[in-house]
Amino acid sequence: MSLIIGLIGGVFGGLVGFGGGVIMIPLMVDFLKMTQHRAHGTSLVAVVFTGLAGAVTYFQNGSVDLTAAGILATAAIFTTRIGARFAHALPEWKLKRSFGAFLLFVSAMMLAKPYLPHLESFFPSQEARAVILPASGTLAGFASGMMGVGGGTIMVPAMVLCLGFTQHAANGTSLAAMVVAGSVGAWTHFRLNNVQTGHLIGLVPGVIGGGIIGGMAANHMPEAYLRVLFSAVLIWPGIRNLKANPPRKTAFVAGNTPHGQAIDTERSC
């Protein structure tokens, strides 16, 4: 099952240029019965391996800006660890709600992508890089550590819309940066016991193989169709996670039975 989940996540990620974490996490929770925390940590480990394979391919094609990747990674390293620890500190239902909001954000970004204005003409090149790269790396690192996904949802739009990167250069640079930063987040999750290592045997080759298949298929499918499909897939788990409820509180009061009577305090209020 973990291999199948990895394949599905990899195919969807390869089709739209994102990591497969946003697809794998809901599937791991539903079918592998992982807790939300372990799904996030396990996903991030798998995404690091996927990012490494993708970054090598982009680098061989000359689509990685090593200077930009270094700046992004340096900023993201610190906040990835913070994001992982923040996720660990959240109750399960709050992490589910946060992940649901993130899925809906990614879905909206995919739909709005063609209509977002390019702002590179408003930013002097060097000054923009000095501010936008560290800022986007900081945000992407925290989101990656907390959500268990790659940082492309934040880094790539920032580089394309504000700095004039081509889509391929932004993808490759983002992947290279997050291999380093994601490794720190994955190690932090591992130390916090949020990685279910047994499932990585299937997830890692599955998501890498699926990413290759998805990338090849993307060349033969209209981009608009892919964006709508991916956005639609994310809406249902996004709404479902956003509606996660806190656990009910119960109290025991003395009654006629030896162990008393359980009362649902939320219902009785």
C-alpha positions as CSV (number, residue, x, y, z in Angstrom):
1,M,0.0,0.0,0.0
2,S,2.8,2.4,0.8
3,L,4.3,1.8,-2.7
4,I,0.9,2.6,-4.3
5,I,0.6,5.8,-2.2
6,G,4.1,6.8,-3.2
7,L,3.3,6.2,-6.9
8,I,0.0,8.3,-6.7
9,G,1.8,11.1,-4.9
10,G,4.7,11.1,-7.3
11,V,2.5,11.1,-10.4
12,F,0.5,14.0,-9.3
13,G,3.6,15.9,-8.1
14,G,5.3,15.2,-11.4
15,L,2.3,16.4,-13.4
16,V,2.1,19.8,-11.8
17,G,5.7,20.3,-10.6
18,F,5.1,20.0,-6.9
19,G,6.3,17.4,-4.4
20,G,3.9,14.6,-3.7
21,G,3.4,15.4,0.0
22,V,0.1,17.2,-0.3
23,I,-1.3,14.0,-1.9
24,M,0.5,11.4,0.2
25,I,-0.3,12.7,3.6
26,P,-4.2,12.3,3.3
27,L,-3.7,8.9,1.8
28,M,-1.3,7.8,4.6
29,V,-3.7,9.0,7.3
30,D,-6.7,7.2,5.6
31,F,-5.1,3.9,4.4
32,L,-2.0,3.4,6.5
33,K,-3.8,4.7,9.6
34,M,-1.0,7.0,10.6
35,T,-1.5,9.8,13.0
36,Q,-1.4,13.3,11.4
37,H,2.0,14.0,13.0
38,R,3.6,10.8,11.7
39,A,2.2,11.3,8.2
40,H,3.8,14.8,8.1
41,G,7.2,13.5,9.3
42,T,7.2,10.4,7.0
43,S,6.1,12.5,4.0
44,L,8.9,15.0,4.5
45,V,11.5,12.2,4.4
46,A,10.1,10.8,1.2
47,V,9.9,14.3,-0.3
48,V,13.6,14.9,0.4
49,F,14.5,11.9,-1.7
50,T,12.2,13.0,-4.5
51,G,13.7,16.5,-4.4
52,L,17.2,15.1,-4.6
53,A,16.4,13.1,-7.8
54,G,14.6,16.1,-9.3
55,A,17.3,18.5,-8.4
56,V,20.0,16.4,-10.0
57,T,18.0,16.2,-13.2
58,Y,17.4,20.0,-13.3
59,F,21.1,20.6,-12.5
60,Q,22.2,18.5,-15.4
61,N,20.0,20.6,-17.7
62,G,21.4,23.8,-16.3
63,S,18.2,24.8,-14.5
64,V,19.6,25.4,-11.0
65,D,20.8,28.8,-9.8
66,L,23.3,27.6,-7.2
67,T,23.6,31.1,-5.6
68,A,19.9,31.5,-5.2
69,A,19.6,27.9,-3.9
70,G,22.2,28.6,-1.3
71,I,20.4,31.7,0.0
72,L,17.1,29.9,0.1
73,A,18.5,26.9,1.8
74,T,20.4,29.0,4.4
75,A,17.2,30.8,5.4
76,A,15.0,27.7,5.3
77,I,17.3,25.5,7.4
78,F,16.5,27.4,10.6
79,T,12.8,27.7,10.1
80,T,12.3,24.1,8.9
81,R,13.4,22.8,12.3
82,I,11.1,25.4,14.0
83,G,8.1,24.3,11.8
84,A,8.7,20.6,12.6
85,R,8.8,21.3,16.3
86,F,5.7,23.6,16.1
87,A,3.8,20.8,14.3
88,H,4.8,18.3,17.0
89,A,3.5,20.6,19.7
90,L,0.1,21.0,18.1
91,P,-2.8,18.7,19.1
92,E,-3.9,16.3,16.3
93,W,-7.0,18.3,15.4
94,K,-5.2,21.6,15.2
95,L,-2.6,20.1,12.9
96,K,-5.4,18.7,10.7
97,R,-7.1,22.1,10.4
98,S,-3.8,23.7,9.6
99,F,-3.1,21.1,6.9
100,G,-6.6,21.6,5.5
101,A,-6.1,25.3,5.2
102,F,-2.7,24.7,3.5
103,L,-4.3,22.3,0.9
104,L,-7.0,24.9,0.1
105,F,-4.2,27.6,-0.3
106,V,-2.3,25.3,-2.7
107,S,-5.5,24.6,-4.6
108,A,-6.3,28.3,-5.0
109,M,-2.7,29.1,-6.0
110,M,-2.9,26.5,-8.8
111,L,-6.1,28.0,-10.2
112,A,-4.9,31.6,-9.9
113,K,-1.4,31.0,-11.3
114,P,-2.0,32.2,-14.9
115,Y,-3.7,35.4,-13.6
116,L,-1.0,36.5,-11.1
117,P,1.0,39.6,-12.3
118,H,4.7,39.4,-12.9
119,L,6.3,42.0,-10.7
120,E,10.0,41.7,-11.6
121,S,10.0,45.1,-13.3
122,F,9.1,46.7,-10.0
123,F,12.2,45.3,-8.2
124,P,15.8,46.2,-8.9
125,S,17.5,42.9,-9.5
126,Q,20.1,42.8,-6.7
127,E,18.0,44.5,-4.0
128,A,15.1,42.1,-4.8
129,R,17.3,39.0,-4.5
130,A,18.6,40.3,-1.2
131,V,15.1,40.5,0.3
132,I,12.8,38.1,-1.6
133,L,15.1,35.0,-1.5
134,P,15.7,35.0,2.2
135,A,12.1,35.9,3.0
136,S,10.6,33.2,0.7
137,G,13.2,30.7,2.1
138,T,12.2,31.5,5.6
139,L,8.4,31.1,4.9
140,A,8.9,28.0,2.8
141,G,11.2,26.3,5.4
142,F,8.6,26.8,8.2
143,A,5.8,25.5,5.9
144,S,7.9,22.5,4.9
145,G,8.7,21.5,8.4
146,M,5.2,22.0,9.7
147,M,3.3,20.5,6.8
148,G,5.7,17.8,5.7
149,V,5.9,19.0,2.1
150,G,8.4,20.6,-0.2
151,G,8.7,24.4,-0.2
152,G,7.9,24.9,-3.9
153,T,4.5,26.3,-3.2
154,I,6.1,29.5,-1.8
155,M,9.6,29.6,-3.4
156,V,8.6,29.0,-7.0
157,P,5.9,31.7,-7.3
158,A,8.3,34.2,-5.5
159,M,11.1,33.5,-8.0
160,V,8.9,33.5,-11.1
161,L,6.7,36.4,-10.3
162,C,9.1,38.7,-8.4
163,L,12.6,37.8,-9.8
164,G,11.8,36.8,-13.3
165,F,13.0,33.2,-13.1
166,T,11.8,30.8,-15.8
167,Q,9.5,28.1,-14.5
168,H,12.2,25.4,-15.0
169,A,14.9,27.4,-13.2
170,A,12.6,28.2,-10.3
171,N,11.6,24.5,-10.0
172,G,15.2,23.3,-10.1
173,T,16.5,26.0,-7.7
174,S,13.6,25.3,-5.2
175,L,14.3,21.6,-5.3
176,A,18.0,22.0,-4.7
177,A,17.3,24.4,-1.7
178,M,14.8,22.1,-0.1
179,V,17.0,19.0,-0.3
180,V,19.2,20.6,2.3
181,A,16.5,22.3,4.4
182,G,14.1,19.4,4.1
183,S,16.8,17.0,5.4
184,V,17.0,19.1,8.6
185,G,13.2,19.1,9.0
186,A,13.1,15.3,8.3
187,W,15.8,14.7,10.9
188,T,13.9,16.8,13.4
189,H,10.7,14.8,12.8
190,F,12.7,11.6,13.2
191,R,14.1,12.7,16.5
192,L,10.6,13.5,17.6
193,N,9.4,10.0,16.7
194,N,7.2,11.4,13.8
195,V,8.7,9.1,11.1
196,Q,7.3,5.7,10.4
197,T,10.4,4.2,8.8
198,G,8.8,0.9,7.8
199,H,6.7,2.6,5.2
200,L,9.6,4.4,3.6
201,I,10.7,1.3,1.8
202,G,7.6,1.6,-0.4
203,L,7.0,5.3,-0.3
204,V,10.5,6.5,-1.5
205,P,10.8,4.3,-4.7
206,G,7.1,4.9,-5.3
207,V,7.2,8.7,-5.2
208,I,10.4,8.8,-7.3
209,G,9.0,6.5,-9.9
210,G,5.7,8.2,-9.9
211,G,7.5,11.6,-10.3
212,I,9.2,10.4,-13.4
213,I,6.0,9.0,-14.9
214,G,4.1,12.2,-14.0
215,G,6.8,14.4,-15.5
216,M,6.7,12.5,-18.8
217,A,2.9,12.6,-18.9
218,A,2.8,16.3,-18.2
219,N,4.5,17.0,-21.6
220,H,1.5,15.5,-23.4
221,M,-1.4,17.2,-21.3
222,P,-2.7,20.8,-21.4
223,E,-1.4,22.8,-18.4
224,A,-4.8,24.3,-17.8
225,Y,-6.3,20.8,-17.5
226,L,-3.6,19.7,-15.1
227,R,-4.1,22.7,-12.8
228,V,-7.9,22.2,-12.6
229,L,-7.5,18.5,-12.0
230,F,-4.9,19.0,-9.2
231,S,-6.9,21.8,-7.6
232,A,-10.1,19.6,-7.6
233,V,-8.2,16.7,-6.0
234,L,-7.0,18.9,-3.1
235,I,-10.4,20.5,-2.3
236,W,-12.1,17.6,-0.6
237,P,-9.3,16.6,1.8
238,G,-8.7,20.3,2.4
239,I,-12.3,20.9,3.5
240,R,-12.4,17.6,5.5
241,N,-9.2,18.4,7.4
242,L,-10.4,22.0,8.0
243,K,-13.5,20.7,9.7
244,A,-11.6,18.4,12.1
245,N,-13.0,18.6,15.6
246,P,-11.3,18.6,19.0
247,P,-11.8,15.4,21.0
248,R,-14.8,15.3,23.2
249,K,-14.2,15.7,26.9
250,T,-15.9,13.3,29.4
251,A,-16.2,13.4,33.1
252,F,-17.1,10.7,35.5
253,V,-19.6,11.2,38.3
254,A,-20.8,9.0,41.1
255,G,-23.8,6.9,40.2
256,N,-25.4,3.6,40.9
257,T,-22.8,1.6,39.1
258,P,-19.4,0.8,40.8
259,H,-17.5,2.9,38.2
260,G,-19.8,5.8,38.1
261,Q,-21.4,7.3,35.0
262,A,-19.6,8.9,32.0
263,I,-21.1,12.3,31.0
264,D,-20.2,14.1,27.8
265,T,-19.4,17.5,29.2
266,E,-19.7,19.2,25.8
267,R,-23.2,17.8,25.2
268,S,-24.2,18.6,28.8
269,C,-23.2,22.3,28.5
